[in-house]
Amino acid sequence: MSPISQQGYARNIAAFLSFLTSARSGISWRDVNEDDHVAYLVWRRRDASGPRVSGATWNREVAAVNNFYRWAVRKGFVAANPIPHHARSGRSHTPGRIDNQGSSPTTYSRDVNRDNIEWIPQASYRRWRDTGMKGMNADGLPRPAFRGRWATRNAVFCDLMVRTGLRLAEQSALTVFDLPTEHQPVSYQRFRLPVAIAKGSSTRWVYIPESIVRELINYRDIDRRQIIDDARAHGRYDKIARPLVVEDPAQPIAVDYTNAGVKARVKVSNLDHTDRRRLYIAGDRGLEPASFWLTERGMPVSVSRWKGLFHEANVRCADVGIPLRVHPHMLRHTFAVVTLEQLQRGHIAALREQTAEQRGHYTRIFGDPLDWVRRRMGHRSITTTMIYLHTLAELEMETRMALVPDDWEEPPAPPNPLASNTNASQGNPARVPELIPVNHRRHPRVSMKFHHATNRRPHLLRPTLRAPHRSSSSEMTDGHGRSPPTSGPCPAGTDRHSTHSPDAQVRPEHCGQKRPRVRSGCSSPRFCGISTRFPIRQQYRPLSRCGMSRGISGSEHLWPVSTDRWSARQFCGEY
């Protein structure tokens, strides 16, 4: 267990023991029973006067206390574990950690949302880094009031974390012996994360882009060298008590001088977080720290100090109106989400054009993208890495939901630019056409049917789609299956009543003959109609219902039609 995990366990156990002293009449930890544990649960999560911690925090506290009492049972200090357990059968759905005896605490919280991964897009990360760590304004210009002297160190620390997925404790413990030291004509360089500082002893290869390697070398040769020279000038390294010294940098072996003067040699890769903080390199000008990340005074930067720098960066972003908050582990999640998305996209593209045999060969050589990310993240189980698949699924859902319009109302129809100025001057402005969807056909012919009833306003029937063929005036119907007459007081086909104009509007002219008022039930109403033929695409076609009414049986109409290779012929007659 790493020192950071040990500190966390110690805090959780101390909080439980303090509760026994203050709220359970000072009962000894040896005499604790299940009721005491349940009372602690109520106070930590449900009591109005308690902290009401989250489910994830409570699960960590239960795991710490549970491991403590399991150890006490094995050593014989207590007779039984006061935390109730239930047997595990098959696959466990408990969000918390399962113990080694095939059971888990029953008080684990089930409301832990492990799929809620906090990450930040690349553009937002760069904005947060430039503003928070480098001290830029919201417009990308330097802030005159910014006094951060080591902005380069802070920025490259964040860049390394977001491009490699290292944990905060792992990255802060790196030394000059771990990271690449020279430029290489390659896209990536790699180093082996020592098992002594990897969480859960998950040693692995870490790949660093060459652009980040250049930033690391620049920090090492400029800012870090300046810090070391200043610390040497003040004699700070001469006051180090019992340092671990590497006498030959070519062979990273630390020498520990005990009080008796006996030398103990240990490989640098076997040193944990605590020992690395007192690791120094002997040189011609004296000692210098082996830790890669140094404070202004030339000492290794602690984990708590890095957390403070992230908090200060969030405050700077808030001061300039940028609503971005980032914590170190969010950068690790960002690496996993972005890398998995890019690998999945490339994996699918590579397999798309291959045969089944080629796909199998490709998978055997390159493996599964999810497993590759698992190894880069240092996860023991693939199920831990699968939480990032849920994040990708949510991204896909957000993309699809963005296609759904927020306004479900029918979009307003544009004003009809085809209305005649004459109608407008007569107080009869063109009506806003109604949007009527039509099905897609390849060059269908549309026959728009109109008829005048005796006691109601004229109305427009839906267009009737027919097979594509040439238009014929005799094919125009009246809505009752009857064709209009070709003779009468206003015969169709005459120049007076025929229209072939590029205007997307056909206005049937009045026949000039007085129209009689037709009573209800009359079998000879007046008929006016229009037949058009034009291509119709998968879209809305504007059709206006009616214009100015003239009595019961007569009215004027404005019918906009298509201008795309259109032809229209007007009919007016009696039937």
C-alpha positions as CSV (number, residue, x, y, z in Angstrom):
1,M,0.0,0.0,0.0
2,S,1.3,3.4,-0.9
3,P,2.0,6.0,1.8
4,I,-0.8,8.2,0.5
5,S,-3.3,5.3,0.8
6,Q,-1.9,4.6,4.3
7,Q,-2.6,8.2,5.3
8,G,-6.1,8.0,4.0
9,Y,-6.8,4.8,5.9
10,A,-5.4,6.3,9.1
11,R,-7.7,9.3,8.8
12,N,-10.8,7.2,8.3
13,I,-10.0,4.9,11.2
14,A,-9.3,7.9,13.4
15,A,-12.6,9.5,12.5
16,F,-14.4,6.3,13.6
17,L,-12.5,6.1,16.9
18,S,-13.3,9.8,17.6
19,F,-17.0,9.1,17.0
20,L,-16.8,6.3,19.6
21,T,-15.3,8.7,22.1
22,S,-17.7,11.6,21.6
23,A,-21.0,10.0,20.7
24,R,-20.9,6.4,22.1
25,S,-19.9,7.1,25.8
26,G,-16.2,6.6,25.1
27,I,-16.6,2.9,24.4
28,S,-13.4,1.0,23.6
29,W,-12.7,-0.1,20.1
30,R,-12.4,-3.7,21.4
31,D,-16.1,-3.6,22.6
32,V,-17.7,-2.2,19.4
33,N,-20.7,-4.1,18.1
34,E,-23.0,-3.8,15.1
35,D,-25.2,-1.1,16.7
36,D,-22.2,1.2,17.1
37,H,-21.4,0.8,13.4
38,V,-25.0,1.5,12.3
39,A,-25.0,4.6,14.6
40,Y,-21.9,5.8,12.8
41,L,-23.6,5.3,9.5
42,V,-26.6,7.3,10.5
43,W,-24.5,10.2,11.8
44,R,-22.2,10.3,8.7
45,R,-24.9,10.0,6.1
46,R,-28.4,10.9,7.4
47,D,-28.2,13.0,10.6
48,A,-28.9,16.7,10.0
49,S,-26.1,17.6,12.3
50,G,-23.7,15.2,10.6
51,P,-21.5,15.8,7.5
52,R,-23.8,13.8,5.2
53,V,-20.9,12.4,3.1
54,S,-21.4,11.0,-0.3
55,G,-21.7,7.3,-1.0
56,A,-18.2,7.0,-2.4
57,T,-16.7,8.7,0.7
58,W,-18.7,6.4,3.0
59,N,-17.6,3.3,1.1
60,R,-13.9,4.3,1.6
61,E,-14.5,4.8,5.3
62,V,-16.2,1.4,5.7
63,A,-13.4,-0.3,3.7
64,A,-10.8,1.2,6.1
65,V,-12.6,0.3,9.3
66,N,-13.4,-3.1,7.9
67,N,-9.8,-3.9,7.1
68,F,-8.7,-2.7,10.5
69,Y,-11.1,-5.1,12.3
70,R,-10.3,-7.9,10.0
71,W,-6.6,-7.4,11.0
72,A,-7.7,-7.3,14.7
73,V,-9.6,-10.6,14.3
74,R,-6.6,-12.3,12.8
75,K,-4.3,-11.1,15.6
76,G,-6.8,-12.1,18.3
77,F,-7.5,-8.6,19.6
78,V,-11.3,-8.8,19.1
79,A,-13.6,-11.8,18.9
80,A,-15.6,-10.7,15.8
81,N,-15.8,-8.0,13.2
82,P,-18.5,-5.5,14.3
83,I,-19.3,-4.6,10.6
84,P,-22.0,-6.9,9.2
85,H,-21.3,-8.8,6.0
86,H,-23.2,-10.8,3.5
87,A,-21.9,-13.7,1.4
88,R,-21.1,-13.1,-2.1
89,S,-22.7,-15.4,-4.7
90,G,-21.7,-15.1,-8.3
91,R,-21.0,-11.6,-9.6
92,S,-21.2,-9.0,-7.0
93,H,-23.1,-5.8,-7.7
94,T,-21.6,-4.0,-4.6
95,P,-19.9,-0.8,-5.7
96,G,-17.4,-1.1,-2.8
97,R,-14.3,-3.3,-2.5
98,I,-14.9,-7.0,-1.8
99,D,-12.8,-8.6,0.9
100,N,-10.7,-11.7,0.4
101,Q,-13.1,-14.0,2.2
102,G,-15.8,-13.9,-0.4
103,S,-18.1,-11.4,1.5
104,S,-18.6,-7.7,1.6
105,P,-20.0,-5.2,4.2
106,T,-23.8,-4.9,4.0
107,T,-23.6,-1.2,4.9
108,Y,-21.8,-0.3,1.6
109,S,-23.7,2.5,-0.2
110,R,-25.4,1.5,-3.5
111,D,-25.9,5.0,-4.7
112,V,-22.4,5.4,-6.0
113,N,-22.5,6.5,-9.6
114,R,-19.3,5.1,-11.0
115,D,-20.4,6.1,-14.5
116,N,-20.2,9.8,-13.7
117,I,-16.7,10.5,-15.0
118,E,-15.4,14.0,-14.7
119,W,-13.3,15.0,-17.7
120,I,-12.6,18.1,-19.8
121,P,-12.4,18.5,-23.6
122,Q,-9.1,19.5,-25.1
123,A,-10.0,23.1,-26.0
124,S,-11.4,23.7,-22.5
125,Y,-8.3,22.2,-20.9
126,R,-6.0,24.5,-22.9
127,R,-8.1,27.5,-21.9
128,W,-8.0,26.4,-18.2
129,R,-4.2,25.8,-18.4
130,D,-3.4,29.1,-20.1
131,T,-5.6,31.1,-17.7
132,G,-5.1,29.2,-14.4
133,M,-1.5,27.9,-14.6
134,K,0.1,30.4,-17.0
135,G,-1.7,33.5,-15.8
136,M,-3.3,34.6,-19.1
137,N,-6.5,36.7,-19.5
138,A,-9.6,35.3,-21.0
139,D,-8.5,36.8,-24.3
140,G,-5.2,34.9,-24.2
141,L,-3.0,37.9,-23.3
142,P,-0.7,37.9,-20.2
143,R,-2.2,39.3,-17.0
144,P,-0.2,42.2,-15.6
145,A,-1.1,41.3,-12.0
146,F,0.1,37.6,-12.4
147,R,3.1,36.9,-10.1
148,G,3.5,33.2,-10.7
149,R,7.2,32.6,-11.3
150,W,7.0,28.9,-12.2
151,A,4.2,28.9,-14.7
152,T,6.3,26.8,-17.1
153,R,6.7,24.1,-14.5
154,N,3.0,24.0,-13.6
155,A,1.9,24.0,-17.2
156,V,4.2,21.1,-18.2
157,F,3.2,19.2,-15.2
158,C,-0.5,19.4,-16.3
159,D,0.4,18.6,-19.9
160,L,2.3,15.5,-18.8
161,M,-0.6,14.3,-16.7
162,V,-3.3,14.9,-19.3
163,R,-1.2,13.2,-22.0
164,T,-0.1,10.1,-20.0
165,G,-2.9,9.5,-17.5
166,L,-0.5,9.3,-14.5
167,R,-1.9,9.6,-11.0
168,L,-1.0,12.7,-9.0
169,A,1.1,10.7,-6.5
170,E,2.8,8.7,-9.3
171,Q,3.8,11.8,-11.3
172,S,4.9,13.9,-8.3
173,A,7.4,11.1,-7.3
174,L,9.2,11.0,-10.6
175,T,13.0,11.6,-10.6
176,V,15.4,12.7,-13.3
177,F,16.3,9.0,-13.7
178,D,12.7,8.1,-14.8
179,L,11.9,10.6,-17.5
180,P,13.5,10.8,-20.9
181,T,16.5,13.1,-21.0
182,E,17.2,13.7,-24.8
183,H,15.3,14.5,-27.9
184,Q,14.6,11.7,-30.3
185,P,13.3,11.8,-33.9
186,V,10.2,9.8,-32.9
187,S,6.6,10.7,-32.1
188,Y,6.7,9.2,-28.6
189,Q,9.2,8.2,-26.0
190,R,8.5,5.9,-23.1
191,F,9.7,5.1,-19.6
192,R,8.9,2.4,-17.1
193,L,6.9,3.5,-14.1
194,P,8.7,2.0,-11.1
195,V,6.6,-0.5,-9.1
196,A,7.5,1.2,-5.8
197,I,5.5,4.4,-6.7
198,A,2.8,2.8,-8.9
199,K,-0.6,2.4,-7.2
200,G,-1.2,-1.2,-6.4
201,S,2.2,-2.1,-7.8
202,S,0.8,-1.6,-11.3
203,T,4.1,-1.0,-13.1
204,R,3.7,-0.2,-16.7
205,W,5.1,1.6,-19.7
206,V,4.3,5.3,-20.0
207,Y,4.3,6.9,-23.4
208,I,5.1,10.6,-23.7
209,P,4.5,12.6,-26.9
210,E,7.7,14.2,-28.2
211,S,6.2,17.7,-27.8
212,I,5.8,17.1,-24.1
213,V,9.4,15.7,-23.9
214,R,10.7,19.0,-25.3
215,E,8.8,20.9,-22.7
216,L,10.2,18.7,-19.9
217,I,13.8,19.2,-21.2
218,N,13.3,22.9,-21.4
219,Y,12.0,23.0,-17.8
220,R,14.9,20.8,-16.6
221,D,17.6,22.9,-18.3
222,I,16.2,26.4,-17.5
223,D,13.8,26.8,-14.6
224,R,14.9,23.7,-12.6
225,R,18.6,24.6,-13.1
226,Q,18.0,28.1,-11.8
227,I,16.2,26.8,-8.7
228,I,19.1,24.4,-7.9
229,D,21.7,27.1,-8.3
230,D,19.8,29.4,-6.0
231,A,19.4,26.7,-3.4
232,R,23.1,25.8,-3.5
233,A,24.0,29.5,-3.1
234,H,22.0,29.6,0.1
235,G,23.4,26.3,1.4
236,R,20.1,24.6,1.7
237,Y,21.3,21.2,0.6
238,D,24.1,21.1,3.2
239,K,21.5,20.9,5.9
240,I,19.8,17.7,4.7
241,A,19.8,15.1,7.4
242,R,20.8,11.6,6.3
243,P,20.2,11.9,2.5
244,L,20.2,9.0,0.1
245,V,23.0,9.8,-2.3
246,V,23.5,8.6,-5.9
247,E,27.3,8.8,-6.4
248,D,27.3,7.8,-10.1
249,P,24.3,9.1,-12.1
250,A,25.1,6.5,-14.8
251,Q,24.2,3.8,-12.3
252,P,21.1,5.0,-10.3
253,I,22.0,3.2,-7.0
254,A,21.3,5.1,-3.8
255,V,23.7,4.8,-0.9
256,D,22.3,5.2,2.6
257,Y,24.8,6.1,5.3
258,T,23.5,4.8,8.7
259,N,24.4,6.3,12.0
260,A,27.1,3.6,12.4
261,G,28.7,4.6,9.1
262,V,27.6,1.5,7.3
263,K,26.6,1.8,3.7
264,A,23.3,0.4,2.5
265,R,22.8,0.3,-1.3
266,V,19.4,0.2,-2.9
267,K,18.2,0.8,-6.5
268,V,16.4,4.0,-7.1
269,S,13.6,2.1,-8.8
270,N,12.9,0.4,-5.5
271,L,12.5,3.6,-3.5
272,D,9.0,4.6,-2.5
273,H,7.5,8.1,-2.3
274,T,9.0,9.0,1.1
275,D,12.5,7.8,0.3
276,R,12.6,9.7,-3.0
277,R,12.1,13.0,-1.2
278,R,15.5,12.6,0.4
279,L,17.2,11.3,-2.7
280,Y,20.1,13.5,-4.0
281,I,22.8,13.3,-6.6
282,A,26.4,14.0,-5.8
283,G,28.1,16.3,-8.3
284,D,31.2,18.5,-8.7
285,R,29.3,21.5,-7.2
286,G,27.7,19.5,-4.4
287,L,24.4,17.8,-3.9
288,E,21.3,18.4,-5.9
289,P,17.8,16.8,-5.5
290,A,16.9,13.9,-7.8
291,S,13.2,14.8,-7.7
292,F,12.2,16.3,-11.0
293,W,9.6,18.7,-9.7
294,L,11.1,21.3,-7.3
295,T,9.7,24.2,-5.3
296,E,11.0,27.7,-5.4
297,R,13.4,26.8,-2.5
298,G,14.7,23.8,-4.4
299,M,12.9,21.0,-2.4
300,P,10.6,18.3,-3.9
301,V,7.0,19.5,-4.5
302,S,4.6,17.6,-2.2
303,V,1.2,16.2,-3.3
304,S,-0.7,18.6,-1.1
305,R,1.2,21.5,-2.7
306,W,0.1,20.3,-6.2
307,K,-3.5,20.2,-5.1
308,G,-3.1,23.8,-3.8
309,L,-1.8,24.9,-7.2
310,F,-4.8,23.4,-8.9
311,H,-7.1,25.2,-6.5
312,E,-5.3,28.5,-7.2
313,A,-5.7,27.9,-10.9
314,N,-9.4,27.5,-10.5
315,V,-9.6,30.7,-8.6
316,R,-7.8,32.6,-11.3
317,C,-10.2,31.2,-13.9
318,A,-13.2,32.3,-11.8
319,D,-11.7,35.8,-11.4
320,V,-11.7,36.4,-15.2
321,G,-15.2,34.8,-15.7
322,I,-14.1,31.4,-17.0
323,P,-16.4,28.7,-15.3
324,L,-13.9,25.9,-15.4
325,R,-12.8,23.8,-12.4
326,V,-10.2,21.1,-12.7
327,H,-8.7,18.7,-10.2
328,P,-5.7,16.4,-10.9
329,H,-7.7,13.2,-11.3
330,M,-9.9,14.9,-13.9
331,L,-6.8,15.1,-16.2
332,R,-6.3,11.3,-15.8
333,H,-10.0,10.7,-16.8
334,T,-9.5,13.1,-19.7
335,F,-6.6,11.1,-21.0
336,A,-8.6,7.9,-20.8
337,V,-11.8,9.3,-22.5
338,V,-9.9,11.1,-25.3
339,T,-7.5,8.2,-26.0
340,L,-10.3,5.6,-26.0
341,E,-12.4,7.6,-28.3
342,Q,-9.5,8.1,-30.8
343,L,-8.5,4.5,-30.7
344,Q,-12.0,3.2,-31.1
345,R,-12.5,5.5,-34.2
346,G,-9.2,4.3,-35.7
347,H,-10.0,0.7,-34.8
348,I,-13.3,0.8,-36.6
349,A,-11.9,2.6,-39.6
350,A,-9.1,0.0,-39.9
351,L,-11.5,-3.0,-39.7
352,R,-14.2,-1.6,-42.0
353,E,-12.5,-2.5,-45.3
354,Q,-11.0,-5.8,-44.2
355,T,-12.2,-9.4,-44.5
356,A,-13.0,-11.6,-41.5
357,E,-9.6,-13.2,-41.6
358,Q,-7.8,-9.9,-41.8
359,R,-9.9,-8.6,-38.9
360,G,-8.9,-11.5,-36.8
361,H,-5.2,-10.9,-37.7
362,Y,-5.5,-7.2,-37.0
363,T,-7.1,-7.8,-33.6
364,R,-4.4,-10.4,-32.6
365,I,-1.6,-8.0,-33.5
366,F,-3.0,-4.7,-32.1
367,G,-5.4,-6.0,-29.5
368,D,-8.6,-4.3,-28.3
369,P,-8.5,-0.5,-27.7
370,L,-10.2,-0.9,-24.3
371,D,-7.5,-3.3,-23.2
372,W,-4.8,-0.9,-24.4
373,V,-6.2,1.9,-22.4
374,R,-6.5,-0.5,-19.4
375,R,-2.7,-1.1,-19.5
376,R,-1.9,2.5,-19.9
377,M,-4.1,3.4,-16.9
378,G,-2.7,0.7,-14.7
379,H,-6.0,-1.0,-14.1
380,R,-5.9,-4.6,-13.0
381,S,-9.4,-5.5,-14.3
382,I,-11.0,-4.5,-17.6
383,T,-14.2,-3.8,-15.8
384,T,-12.6,-0.8,-14.2
385,T,-11.7,0.6,-17.6
386,M,-15.2,0.0,-18.9
387,I,-16.6,2.9,-17.0
388,Y,-15.1,5.1,-19.8
389,L,-17.3,3.3,-22.3
390,H,-20.3,4.7,-20.5
391,T,-18.8,8.2,-20.9
392,L,-18.4,7.6,-24.7
393,A,-22.0,6.4,-24.8
394,E,-23.1,9.6,-23.0
395,L,-21.2,11.7,-25.6
396,E,-23.0,9.9,-28.4
397,M,-26.3,10.6,-26.7
398,E,-25.4,14.3,-26.3
399,T,-24.6,14.5,-30.0
400,R,-27.9,12.9,-30.9
401,M,-29.9,15.1,-28.5
402,A,-28.2,18.2,-30.1
403,L,-30.0,17.3,-33.3
404,V,-33.4,17.5,-31.7
405,P,-34.7,21.1,-32.0
406,D,-35.7,22.8,-28.8
407,D,-38.7,24.5,-30.4
408,W,-41.3,21.9,-31.4
409,E,-43.7,24.5,-32.9
410,E,-44.3,24.6,-36.6
411,P,-41.6,27.0,-38.1
412,P,-43.1,30.3,-39.3
413,A,-43.7,30.4,-43.0
414,P,-41.8,33.0,-44.9
415,P,-43.8,35.9,-46.5
416,N,-45.0,35.2,-50.0
417,P,-42.9,37.4,-52.3
418,L,-45.0,36.4,-55.3
419,A,-48.1,38.2,-54.4
420,S,-49.1,40.9,-57.0
421,N,-48.9,44.5,-56.2
422,T,-52.4,45.0,-57.5
423,N,-53.9,42.8,-54.9
424,A,-51.9,44.6,-52.2
425,S,-53.1,47.9,-53.4
426,Q,-56.7,46.7,-53.3
427,G,-56.5,45.8,-49.7
428,N,-56.1,42.1,-50.5
429,P,-52.6,41.2,-49.4
430,A,-51.3,37.8,-50.2
431,R,-52.0,35.2,-47.6
432,V,-49.1,33.5,-45.8
433,P,-49.1,30.0,-47.5
434,E,-49.7,27.0,-45.4
435,L,-46.9,24.4,-45.3
436,I,-48.1,21.0,-46.5
437,P,-45.6,18.1,-46.5
438,V,-45.6,15.9,-49.6
439,N,-43.9,12.6,-50.2
440,H,-40.8,12.3,-52.3
441,R,-41.3,11.1,-55.8
442,R,-39.1,11.5,-58.9
443,H,-40.9,14.1,-61.0
444,P,-44.4,13.4,-60.1
445,R,-47.3,15.4,-61.4
446,V,-49.5,17.1,-58.9
447,S,-53.1,17.8,-59.6
448,M,-54.5,20.4,-57.1
449,K,-58.2,20.1,-56.8
450,F,-60.6,22.9,-56.0
451,H,-64.3,23.0,-55.7
452,H,-66.8,25.6,-54.4
453,A,-69.6,24.4,-52.2
454,T,-72.8,26.3,-51.9
455,N,-72.9,27.2,-48.2
456,R,-69.2,27.2,-47.2
457,R,-66.0,28.9,-48.0
458,P,-63.9,27.3,-50.7
459,H,-61.2,25.1,-49.4
460,L,-58.2,23.3,-50.8
461,L,-57.8,19.6,-50.9
462,R,-54.5,17.8,-50.4
463,P,-52.4,17.4,-53.6
464,T,-52.8,14.1,-55.4
465,L,-49.6,12.4,-56.6
466,R,-49.7,10.7,-59.9
467,A,-47.1,8.9,-62.0
468,P,-44.9,11.2,-64.1
469,H,-46.3,12.0,-67.5
470,R,-47.1,15.1,-69.5
471,S,-49.7,17.4,-68.2
472,S,-53.1,17.6,-69.8
473,S,-55.8,20.0,-69.0
474,S,-58.5,17.3,-69.4
475,E,-57.0,15.5,-66.5
476,M,-58.0,18.2,-64.0
477,T,-60.8,17.1,-61.7
478,D,-63.0,18.9,-59.4
479,G,-62.6,16.9,-56.3
480,H,-65.6,14.6,-57.1
481,G,-63.9,12.6,-59.9
482,R,-65.5,14.9,-62.6
483,S,-63.4,16.8,-65.2
484,P,-64.3,20.4,-65.9
485,P,-65.9,21.3,-69.1
486,T,-63.9,22.6,-72.0
487,S,-66.7,24.8,-73.3
488,G,-69.0,27.3,-71.6
489,P,-69.0,30.9,-70.8
490,C,-65.4,30.7,-69.8
491,P,-63.8,28.0,-71.8
492,A,-60.5,26.6,-70.7
493,G,-57.4,26.8,-72.9
494,T,-58.1,30.3,-74.2
495,D,-55.4,33.0,-74.1
496,R,-57.5,35.0,-71.7
497,H,-57.6,32.2,-69.2
498,S,-54.3,30.5,-69.8
499,T,-51.1,31.3,-68.0
500,H,-47.5,30.4,-68.7
501,S,-45.4,32.7,-66.6
502,P,-42.2,32.3,-64.7
503,D,-43.9,33.8,-61.7
504,A,-44.5,31.3,-58.9
505,Q,-48.1,32.5,-58.7
506,V,-51.2,31.8,-60.8
507,R,-54.3,33.9,-60.2
508,P,-57.4,32.7,-61.9
509,E,-59.1,35.6,-63.7
510,H,-62.8,36.3,-63.3
511,C,-64.6,35.0,-66.3
512,G,-66.4,38.3,-66.8
513,Q,-69.9,36.8,-66.6
514,K,-72.1,37.6,-63.6
515,R,-72.1,34.7,-61.2
516,P,-75.5,33.9,-59.8
517,R,-76.0,33.2,-56.1
518,V,-76.4,29.5,-55.8
519,R,-78.6,28.2,-53.1
520,S,-77.9,25.1,-51.1
521,G,-78.6,21.9,-53.0
522,C,-78.0,23.4,-56.4
523,S,-76.4,21.0,-58.8
524,S,-74.6,23.6,-60.9
525,P,-72.1,25.4,-58.7
526,R,-69.3,27.5,-60.2
527,F,-65.9,25.8,-60.6
528,C,-62.4,27.3,-60.9
529,G,-59.3,25.3,-60.7
530,I,-55.6,25.0,-61.7
531,S,-53.5,22.1,-62.9
532,T,-49.7,22.1,-62.4
533,R,-46.8,19.8,-63.2
534,F,-43.4,20.3,-61.5
535,P,-40.8,18.2,-59.7
536,I,-41.4,17.8,-56.0
537,R,-38.6,17.1,-53.5
538,Q,-38.8,15.9,-49.9
539,Q,-39.8,19.2,-48.5
540,Y,-42.7,21.5,-47.7
541,R,-44.7,23.1,-50.5
542,P,-46.6,26.3,-49.8
543,L,-50.2,26.3,-50.7
544,S,-52.5,29.2,-49.8
545,R,-56.1,28.4,-48.9
546,C,-58.1,31.4,-50.3
547,G,-58.0,35.1,-50.9
548,M,-60.8,37.7,-50.8
549,S,-64.3,36.2,-50.7
550,R,-66.9,37.4,-53.2
551,G,-70.3,36.2,-52.0
552,I,-71.4,32.8,-51.1
553,S,-70.4,31.0,-54.3
554,G,-67.5,33.0,-55.5
555,S,-64.0,34.1,-54.4
556,E,-60.6,35.0,-55.6
557,H,-57.6,32.8,-54.9
558,L,-53.9,33.1,-54.9
559,W,-52.1,29.8,-55.4
560,P,-48.3,29.9,-55.3
561,V,-46.8,27.1,-57.3
562,S,-43.2,25.9,-58.0
563,T,-40.9,27.8,-60.4
564,D,-38.7,24.8,-61.1
565,R,-39.7,23.9,-64.7
566,W,-43.3,24.5,-63.9
567,S,-46.3,24.7,-66.2
568,A,-49.7,25.7,-65.1
569,R,-53.1,26.0,-66.9
570,Q,-56.2,27.7,-65.5
571,F,-59.7,26.3,-65.9
572,C,-63.0,28.1,-65.3
573,G,-66.4,26.7,-66.1
574,E,-69.7,25.3,-65.0
575,Y,-70.7,21.8,-64.3
